[in-house]
Amino acid sequence: MRAFVKFNKGIMSMPILWQLWLMLLVTFNLIIPLFFLYRLEAQAVVGALVASMILMTVLTAISGFTRLLGLGHIFWVPLLYFLWMRLDQNPADDFFGIWMRVLMLLNAMSLIIDAVDVGRYIAGDRKDAVEVSP
């Protein structure tokens, strides 16, 4: 439970632009898919987000609020492949198809940021990414 609290405090301690970026990711990976839960793609997105949140809480317990948290989005790699394979079944001329494509772009951008963060962690940058109050 402490790791979950520390993880959330870490998010709230991030600069506002990073918080806005995270809110955008939450909007596209949790809020919008709730309107489409009858669709397999939306179920997969919510499932990947929940798995990511659990993994990030575990990573926070292990290493603190460090750049290693970028590993938390590892579930998005197979998710993006799954969505890519279903693009032809979801044309871009309706809200669902547009959401899927924007989601894929945002998650791919996030994975690039995550890869840089994990690379920096492996290279030795192991300090907390933000100052988290106890």
C-alpha positions as CSV (number, residue, x, y, z in Angstrom):
1,M,0.0,0.0,0.0
2,R,2.9,2.4,0.8
3,A,4.3,1.9,-2.8
4,F,0.9,2.8,-4.2
5,V,0.8,6.0,-2.2
6,K,4.4,6.8,-3.0
7,F,3.7,6.2,-6.7
8,N,0.7,8.6,-6.7
9,K,2.6,11.2,-4.6
10,G,5.4,11.0,-7.2
11,I,2.9,11.7,-10.0
12,M,1.5,14.6,-8.1
13,S,5.1,16.0,-7.6
14,M,5.9,15.9,-11.3
15,P,6.0,19.2,-13.3
16,I,2.6,20.3,-14.5
17,L,3.4,19.5,-18.2
18,W,4.2,15.9,-17.3
19,Q,1.0,15.7,-15.2
20,L,-1.0,16.9,-18.2
21,W,0.7,14.3,-20.4
22,L,-0.2,11.6,-17.9
23,M,-3.8,12.8,-17.8
24,L,-3.9,12.6,-21.6
25,L,-2.7,9.0,-21.4
26,V,-5.2,8.2,-18.7
27,T,-8.0,9.8,-20.8
28,F,-7.2,7.7,-23.8
29,N,-6.3,4.5,-22.0
30,L,-9.0,4.4,-19.4
31,I,-11.8,7.0,-19.7
32,I,-12.6,6.8,-23.4
33,P,-12.4,3.0,-23.5
34,L,-15.0,2.8,-20.8
35,F,-17.6,4.0,-23.4
36,F,-16.6,1.0,-25.6
37,L,-16.1,-1.8,-23.2
38,Y,-18.3,-4.0,-25.4
39,R,-15.4,-3.9,-27.9
40,L,-12.5,-6.3,-27.6
41,E,-10.0,-3.5,-28.4
42,A,-11.2,-1.3,-25.5
43,Q,-11.1,-4.2,-23.1
44,A,-7.5,-4.9,-24.1
45,V,-6.6,-1.3,-23.6
46,V,-8.1,-1.1,-20.1
47,G,-6.5,-4.5,-19.2
48,A,-3.1,-3.3,-20.3
49,L,-3.5,-0.1,-18.3
50,V,-4.5,-1.9,-15.1
51,A,-1.6,-4.4,-15.6
52,S,0.7,-1.4,-16.1
53,M,-0.5,0.4,-13.0
54,I,0.1,-2.8,-10.9
55,L,3.6,-3.3,-12.3
56,M,4.4,0.4,-11.7
57,T,3.3,0.1,-8.1
58,V,5.6,-3.0,-7.7
59,L,8.5,-1.2,-9.4
60,T,7.9,1.8,-7.0
61,A,8.1,-0.6,-4.0
62,I,11.4,-2.1,-5.4
63,S,13.2,1.0,-6.7
64,G,11.3,4.1,-5.6
65,F,9.9,6.7,-8.1
66,T,12.8,6.2,-10.5
67,R,13.2,6.0,-14.2
68,L,12.7,2.2,-14.0
69,L,9.0,3.0,-13.9
70,G,9.2,3.2,-17.7
71,L,9.1,-0.6,-17.7
72,G,5.6,-0.3,-16.4
73,H,4.3,0.3,-20.0
74,I,5.8,-2.9,-21.3
75,F,2.3,-4.3,-21.8
76,W,1.7,-1.6,-24.4
77,V,4.1,-3.3,-26.8
78,P,1.8,-6.3,-27.4
79,L,-1.2,-4.0,-27.1
80,L,0.0,-1.8,-30.0
81,Y,0.6,-4.9,-32.1
82,F,-2.9,-6.2,-31.3
83,L,-4.4,-2.9,-32.2
84,W,-2.3,-2.6,-35.4
85,M,-3.6,-5.9,-36.5
86,R,-7.2,-4.8,-36.0
87,L,-6.9,-1.4,-37.8
88,D,-8.5,-2.7,-41.0
89,Q,-11.6,-3.7,-39.0
90,N,-11.9,-0.3,-37.5
91,P,-11.9,2.4,-40.2
92,A,-10.8,6.0,-39.3
93,D,-14.2,7.5,-40.2
94,D,-15.9,7.1,-36.8
95,F,-15.0,8.1,-33.2
96,F,-13.9,4.6,-32.3
97,G,-11.5,4.3,-35.2
98,I,-10.1,7.8,-34.6
99,W,-9.7,7.0,-30.9
100,M,-7.8,3.8,-31.7
101,R,-5.3,5.6,-34.0
102,V,-4.7,8.5,-31.6
103,L,-4.3,6.1,-28.7
104,M,-1.7,4.1,-30.7
105,L,0.2,7.3,-31.5
106,L,0.2,8.5,-27.9
107,N,1.2,5.1,-26.5
108,A,4.0,4.7,-29.0
109,M,5.3,8.2,-28.0
110,S,5.1,7.2,-24.4
111,L,7.1,4.0,-25.1
112,I,9.9,6.1,-26.7
113,I,10.0,8.2,-23.5
114,D,9.9,5.1,-21.4
115,A,12.8,3.5,-23.4
116,V,14.9,6.6,-22.8
117,D,14.1,6.6,-19.1
118,V,14.9,2.9,-18.6
119,G,18.1,3.3,-20.6
120,R,19.1,6.1,-18.3
121,Y,18.3,3.9,-15.3
122,I,20.4,1.1,-16.6
123,A,23.2,3.6,-17.3
124,G,23.2,4.5,-13.6
125,D,20.6,7.3,-13.1
126,R,18.9,5.6,-10.2
127,K,17.8,8.6,-8.1
128,D,14.1,9.4,-7.6
129,A,12.8,11.3,-10.6
130,V,11.0,13.7,-8.3
131,E,11.2,14.6,-4.7
132,V,8.4,12.7,-2.9
133,S,7.4,13.8,0.5
134,P,7.1,11.0,3.1
